[in-house]
């Protein structure tokens, strides 16, 4: 956990056209009650699915 945020999963930015795997993963976590959101890590060109506070994350 860094700055009150826990990274739940990482996805490369170059996904297939029309596919949003990070958003789909985050939506699935939200449907489970986890307040997941997607942010971009520009340094690594990666989408991160994070949970603020880290509560309930694995």
Chimera marker file (.cmm) of the C-alpha trace (Angstrom):
<marker_set name="trace">
<marker id="1" x="0.000" y="0.000" z="0.000" r="1" g="1" b="0" radius="0.5"/>
<marker id="2" x="1.353" y="3.394" z="-0.990" r="1" g="1" b="0" radius="0.5"/>
<marker id="3" x="-0.192" y="6.731" z="0.034" r="1" g="1" b="0" radius="0.5"/>
<marker id="4" x="-3.330" y="4.972" z="1.250" r="1" g="1" b="0" radius="0.5"/>
<marker id="5" x="-3.809" y="3.142" z="-2.066" r="1" g="1" b="0" radius="0.5"/>
<marker id="6" x="-3.387" y="-0.553" z="-2.755" r="1" g="1" b="0" radius="0.5"/>
<marker id="7" x="-2.697" y="-1.799" z="-6.277" r="1" g="1" b="0" radius="0.5"/>
<marker id="8" x="-5.006" y="-4.734" z="-6.919" r="1" g="1" b="0" radius="0.5"/>
<marker id="9" x="-3.949" y="-5.489" z="-10.527" r="1" g="1" b="0" radius="0.5"/>
<marker id="10" x="-1.818" y="-4.103" z="-13.385" r="1" g="1" b="0" radius="0.5"/>
<marker id="11" x="-2.608" y="-4.059" z="-17.103" r="1" g="1" b="0" radius="0.5"/>
<marker id="12" x="-0.402" y="-2.979" z="-20.031" r="1" g="1" b="0" radius="0.5"/>
<marker id="13" x="-1.643" y="0.146" z="-21.791" r="1" g="1" b="0" radius="0.5"/>
<marker id="14" x="-1.478" y="-1.477" z="-25.228" r="1" g="1" b="0" radius="0.5"/>
<marker id="15" x="-4.541" y="-3.714" z="-24.981" r="1" g="1" b="0" radius="0.5"/>
<marker id="16" x="-6.465" y="-4.913" z="-28.046" r="1" g="1" b="0" radius="0.5"/>
<marker id="17" x="-8.580" y="-2.328" z="-29.833" r="1" g="1" b="0" radius="0.5"/>
<marker id="18" x="-12.021" y="-2.034" z="-28.289" r="1" g="1" b="0" radius="0.5"/>
<marker id="19" x="-10.929" y="-3.869" z="-25.143" r="1" g="1" b="0" radius="0.5"/>
<marker id="20" x="-10.609" y="-2.198" z="-21.753" r="1" g="1" b="0" radius="0.5"/>
<marker id="21" x="-9.357" y="-4.990" z="-19.467" r="1" g="1" b="0" radius="0.5"/>
<marker id="22" x="-8.461" y="-2.679" z="-16.570" r="1" g="1" b="0" radius="0.5"/>
<marker id="23" x="-11.906" y="-1.046" z="-16.609" r="1" g="1" b="0" radius="0.5"/>
<marker id="24" x="-13.615" y="-4.429" z="-16.886" r="1" g="1" b="0" radius="0.5"/>
<marker id="25" x="-11.588" y="-5.781" z="-13.955" r="1" g="1" b="0" radius="0.5"/>
<marker id="26" x="-12.345" y="-2.699" z="-11.850" r="1" g="1" b="0" radius="0.5"/>
<marker id="27" x="-16.068" y="-2.952" z="-12.660" r="1" g="1" b="0" radius="0.5"/>
<marker id="28" x="-16.086" y="-6.602" z="-11.571" r="1" g="1" b="0" radius="0.5"/>
<marker id="29" x="-14.434" y="-5.613" z="-8.266" r="1" g="1" b="0" radius="0.5"/>
<marker id="30" x="-16.981" y="-2.801" z="-7.769" r="1" g="1" b="0" radius="0.5"/>
<marker id="31" x="-19.816" y="-5.298" z="-8.295" r="1" g="1" b="0" radius="0.5"/>
<marker id="32" x="-18.247" y="-7.277" z="-5.415" r="1" g="1" b="0" radius="0.5"/>
<marker id="33" x="-18.404" y="-4.175" z="-3.221" r="1" g="1" b="0" radius="0.5"/>
<marker id="34" x="-14.748" y="-3.129" z="-3.528" r="1" g="1" b="0" radius="0.5"/>
<marker id="35" x="-14.310" y="0.595" z="-4.396" r="1" g="1" b="0" radius="0.5"/>
<marker id="36" x="-11.869" y="-0.084" z="-7.258" r="1" g="1" b="0" radius="0.5"/>
<marker id="37" x="-10.764" y="2.554" z="-9.748" r="1" g="1" b="0" radius="0.5"/>
<marker id="38" x="-8.345" y="2.712" z="-12.666" r="1" g="1" b="0" radius="0.5"/>
<marker id="39" x="-5.375" y="5.077" z="-12.801" r="1" g="1" b="0" radius="0.5"/>
<marker id="40" x="-2.547" y="5.407" z="-15.304" r="1" g="1" b="0" radius="0.5"/>
<marker id="41" x="1.079" y="4.950" z="-14.262" r="1" g="1" b="0" radius="0.5"/>
<marker id="42" x="2.848" y="7.037" z="-16.889" r="1" g="1" b="0" radius="0.5"/>
<marker id="43" x="6.316" y="5.905" z="-15.798" r="1" g="1" b="0" radius="0.5"/>
<marker id="44" x="5.550" y="2.278" z="-16.682" r="1" g="1" b="0" radius="0.5"/>
<marker id="45" x="2.816" y="2.838" z="-19.329" r="1" g="1" b="0" radius="0.5"/>
<marker id="46" x="0.511" y="0.658" z="-17.238" r="1" g="1" b="0" radius="0.5"/>
<marker id="47" x="-3.065" y="0.928" z="-16.037" r="1" g="1" b="0" radius="0.5"/>
<marker id="48" x="-3.390" y="0.178" z="-12.328" r="1" g="1" b="0" radius="0.5"/>
<marker id="49" x="-6.569" y="-0.947" z="-10.624" r="1" g="1" b="0" radius="0.5"/>
<marker id="50" x="-6.388" y="0.556" z="-7.139" r="1" g="1" b="0" radius="0.5"/>
<marker id="51" x="-8.420" y="0.658" z="-3.965" r="1" g="1" b="0" radius="0.5"/>
<marker id="52" x="-8.031" y="3.704" z="-1.754" r="1" g="1" b="0" radius="0.5"/>
<marker id="53" x="-7.380" y="2.763" z="1.853" r="1" g="1" b="0" radius="0.5"/>
<marker id="54" x="-6.770" y="-0.847" z="0.865" r="1" g="1" b="0" radius="0.5"/>
<marker id="55" x="-9.716" y="-2.227" z="2.876" r="1" g="1" b="0" radius="0.5"/>
<marker id="56" x="-10.884" y="-5.576" z="1.557" r="1" g="1" b="0" radius="0.5"/>
<marker id="57" x="-8.135" y="-5.963" z="-1.027" r="1" g="1" b="0" radius="0.5"/>
<marker id="58" x="-6.036" y="-9.095" z="-1.276" r="1" g="1" b="0" radius="0.5"/>
<link id1="1" id2="2" r="1" g="1" b="0" radius="0.2"/>
<link id1="2" id2="3" r="1" g="1" b="0" radius="0.2"/>
<link id1="3" id2="4" r="1" g="1" b="0" radius="0.2"/>
<link id1="4" id2="5" r="1" g="1" b="0" radius="0.2"/>
<link id1="5" id2="6" r="1" g="1" b="0" radius="0.2"/>
<link id1="6" id2="7" r="1" g="1" b="0" radius="0.2"/>
<link id1="7" id2="8" r="1" g="1" b="0" radius="0.2"/>
<link id1="8" id2="9" r="1" g="1" b="0" radius="0.2"/>
<link id1="9" id2="10" r="1" g="1" b="0" radius="0.2"/>
<link id1="10" id2="11" r="1" g="1" b="0" radius="0.2"/>
<link id1="11" id2="12" r="1" g="1" b="0" radius="0.2"/>
<link id1="12" id2="13" r="1" g="1" b="0" radius="0.2"/>
<link id1="13" id2="14" r="1" g="1" b="0" radius="0.2"/>
<link id1="14" id2="15" r="1" g="1" b="0" radius="0.2"/>
<link id1="15" id2="16" r="1" g="1" b="0" radius="0.2"/>
<link id1="16" id2="17" r="1" g="1" b="0" radius="0.2"/>
<link id1="17" id2="18" r="1" g="1" b="0" radius="0.2"/>
<link id1="18" id2="19" r="1" g="1" b="0" radius="0.2"/>
<link id1="19" id2="20" r="1" g="1" b="0" radius="0.2"/>
<link id1="20" id2="21" r="1" g="1" b="0" radius="0.2"/>
<link id1="21" id2="22" r="1" g="1" b="0" radius="0.2"/>
<link id1="22" id2="23" r="1" g="1" b="0" radius="0.2"/>
<link id1="23" id2="24" r="1" g="1" b="0" radius="0.2"/>
<link id1="24" id2="25" r="1" g="1" b="0" radius="0.2"/>
<link id1="25" id2="26" r="1" g="1" b="0" radius="0.2"/>
<link id1="26" id2="27" r="1" g="1" b="0" radius="0.2"/>
<link id1="27" id2="28" r="1" g="1" b="0" radius="0.2"/>
<link id1="28" id2="29" r="1" g="1" b="0" radius="0.2"/>
<link id1="29" id2="30" r="1" g="1" b="0" radius="0.2"/>
<link id1="30" id2="31" r="1" g="1" b="0" radius="0.2"/>
<link id1="31" id2="32" r="1" g="1" b="0" radius="0.2"/>
<link id1="32" id2="33" r="1" g="1" b="0" radius="0.2"/>
<link id1="33" id2="34" r="1" g="1" b="0" radius="0.2"/>
<link id1="34" id2="35" r="1" g="1" b="0" radius="0.2"/>
<link id1="35" id2="36" r="1" g="1" b="0" radius="0.2"/>
<link id1="36" id2="37" r="1" g="1" b="0" radius="0.2"/>
<link id1="37" id2="38" r="1" g="1" b="0" radius="0.2"/>
<link id1="38" id2="39" r="1" g="1" b="0" radius="0.2"/>
<link id1="39" id2="40" r="1" g="1" b="0" radius="0.2"/>
<link id1="40" id2="41" r="1" g="1" b="0" radius="0.2"/>
<link id1="41" id2="42" r="1" g="1" b="0" radius="0.2"/>
<link id1="42" id2="43" r="1" g="1" b="0" radius="0.2"/>
<link id1="43" id2="44" r="1" g="1" b="0" radius="0.2"/>
<link id1="44" id2="45" r="1" g="1" b="0" radius="0.2"/>
<link id1="45" id2="46" r="1" g="1" b="0" radius="0.2"/>
<link id1="46" id2="47" r="1" g="1" b="0" radius="0.2"/>
<link id1="47" id2="48" r="1" g="1" b="0" radius="0.2"/>
<link id1="48" id2="49" r="1" g="1" b="0" radius="0.2"/>
<link id1="49" id2="50" r="1" g="1" b="0" radius="0.2"/>
<link id1="50" id2="51" r="1" g="1" b="0" radius="0.2"/>
<link id1="51" id2="52" r="1" g="1" b="0" radius="0.2"/>
<link id1="52" id2="53" r="1" g="1" b="0" radius="0.2"/>
<link id1="53" id2="54" r="1" g="1" b="0" radius="0.2"/>
<link id1="54" id2="55" r="1" g="1" b="0" radius="0.2"/>
<link id1="55" id2="56" r="1" g="1" b="0" radius="0.2"/>
<link id1="56" id2="57" r="1" g="1" b="0" radius="0.2"/>
<link id1="57" id2="58" r="1" g="1" b="0" radius="0.2"/>
</marker_set>
